[in-house]
Amino acid sequence: MDRVSGIQAEWRRERPDLDVSPQGVIGRLHRLAAHLTAELTVVYERHGLGEGEFDVLAALRRAGEPFERAPGELAEHTMVTTGAMTKRLDRLVAGGLVVRRVAEGDGRRRVVALTARGREVIDAAFTEHMANERRLVDLVPAADRPALEVLLAGWLAAFELPRADRG
């Protein structure tokens, strides 16, 4: 019996009128998310990054040459407010990992770009991050992984896709 089972048993005893079965899924996902986050952030920290800084550098690296995006685009890609993005960018600029500059060909538009050092850091961090994610996913039996991915993708779509696209 895990902790969630124990909590459910107590609620069943105290509130037999309620169906507490959703806790079996939500409670375990919540606890699993906390464990996974703790395991992932260790890698970011080894590279001098927080989770937010890693996300920004990864979004810039995924953009391809010249590894730049507008600040608003970065906020959208990393799902944070523009205010939170400004704080992340300030830390990354101070660390020499990104620069803010005027976009080529449009003096009114600003972009954030990876520096050479920023690219080295994110490439090293992402390489280790993928090995770490492999280690974590390998805790799930290989035969179960495809079904788990489909289930999670479908559930996530219920929150992230526009209603018309949810099928």
C-alpha positions in Angstrom: 0.0 0.0 0.0 1.5 3.4 -1.0 0.8 6.7 0.6 -2.1 7.5 -1.8 -3.8 4.2 -1.0 -3.5 5.0 2.7 -5.1 8.5 2.2 -7.9 7.0 0.1 -8.6 4.4 2.8 -8.9 7.1 5.4 -11.3 9.1 3.2 -13.3 6.0 2.5 -13.7 5.5 6.2 -14.5 9.1 6.9 -16.6 9.9 3.9 -18.0 6.6 2.5 -20.5 8.8 0.6 -17.8 10.0 -1.8 -16.0 8.2 -4.6 -12.3 8.9 -3.8 -11.0 6.8 -6.7 -9.9 9.9 -8.7 -7.3 10.4 -5.9 -5.7 7.2 -7.1 -4.7 8.8 -10.3 -4.4 12.5 -9.5 -2.6 11.9 -6.2 -0.1 9.5 -7.7 0.5 11.8 -10.7 1.0 14.8 -8.3 3.5 12.9 -6.2 5.2 11.5 -9.3 5.5 15.0 -10.8 7.2 16.2 -7.6 9.7 13.2 -7.7 10.4 13.7 -11.4 11.0 17.5 -11.0 13.4 16.8 -8.2 15.3 14.3 -10.4 15.4 16.7 -13.4 16.5 19.8 -11.6 19.6 18.1 -10.3 20.9 18.1 -13.9 20.0 21.7 -14.5 21.8 22.7 -11.3 25.0 20.9 -12.4 25.1 23.2 -15.3 24.4 26.3 -13.3 20.8 26.6 -14.4 17.4 26.7 -12.8 14.4 25.0 -14.5 13.3 28.3 -16.0 16.7 29.1 -17.4 17.1 25.7 -18.9 13.7 26.1 -20.6 14.7 29.4 -22.1 18.0 28.2 -23.4 16.4 25.0 -24.8 13.7 27.1 -26.6 16.5 29.2 -28.2 18.5 26.2 -29.2 15.5 24.5 -30.8 14.9 27.6 -32.9 17.9 26.7 -35.0 20.4 29.2 -36.5 20.8 32.0 -35.5 19.3 30.6 -32.2 17.2 33.6 -31.4 13.5 34.4 -30.6 11.6 37.5 -29.6 11.0 37.7 -25.8 7.2 37.3 -26.3 7.8 34.1 -28.4 10.0 32.8 -25.6 7.3 33.4 -23.0 4.9 31.5 -25.2 7.2 28.6 -25.8 8.0 28.3 -22.1 4.4 29.0 -20.9 5.3 31.9 -18.5 4.3 35.5 -18.3 6.4 38.2 -19.9 7.3 39.5 -16.5 8.6 36.1 -15.5 10.5 35.9 -18.8 12.1 39.3 -18.1 13.5 38.0 -14.8 14.8 34.8 -16.5 16.4 36.7 -19.3 18.1 39.2 -16.8 19.8 36.2 -15.1 20.8 34.6 -18.4 22.2 37.9 -19.7 24.1 38.4 -16.4 25.6 34.9 -16.9 26.7 35.6 -20.4 24.5 32.9 -21.8 22.2 35.1 -23.9 22.2 38.6 -25.3 19.3 41.0 -26.1 19.6 42.9 -29.3 17.8 44.6 -32.1 16.5 42.2 -34.8 18.4 42.4 -38.1 16.3 44.3 -40.6 13.8 45.7 -38.1 15.1 48.2 -35.7 11.8 48.2 -33.7 11.9 44.5 -33.0 14.0 43.0 -30.2 15.3 39.5 -30.0 17.1 37.3 -27.5 20.0 35.2 -28.8 22.2 32.5 -27.5 25.8 33.4 -27.0 28.5 30.9 -27.9 28.8 30.1 -24.2 25.1 29.7 -23.9 25.0 27.2 -26.8 27.8 25.2 -25.1 25.9 25.2 -21.8 22.6 24.1 -23.3 24.1 21.5 -25.5 25.9 19.9 -22.5 22.9 20.3 -20.2 20.5 18.9 -22.8 22.7 15.9 -23.5 22.8 15.0 -19.8 19.1 15.8 -19.5 18.2 13.3 -22.2 20.3 10.6 -20.5 18.5 11.4 -17.2 15.1 11.3 -18.8 16.0 7.9 -20.3 17.0 6.6 -16.9 13.6 7.8 -15.4 11.5 6.4 -18.3 13.3 3.1 -18.0 11.7 2.7 -14.6 8.5 2.0 -16.5 8.4 -1.4 -18.2 9.2 -1.0 -21.9 6.0 -2.7 -23.0 3.9 -0.2 -21.0 5.6 3.0 -22.3 3.8 3.4 -25.7 0.3 3.1 -24.0 1.4 5.4 -21.2 2.5 8.0 -23.7 -0.8 7.8 -25.6 -2.8 8.1 -22.4 -0.9 11.1 -21.2 -0.9 12.8 -24.6 -4.7 12.4 -24.8 -5.3 13.7 -21.3 -2.9 16.6 -21.8 -4.7 17.5 -25.0 -7.9 17.9 -23.0 -6.3 20.9 -21.4 -4.0 22.3 -24.1 -5.8 21.9 -27.4 -8.6 24.2 -28.5 -12.0 22.5 -28.2 -12.4 22.1 -31.9 -9.1 20.1 -32.2 -9.8 17.7 -29.3 -11.6 15.2 -31.5 
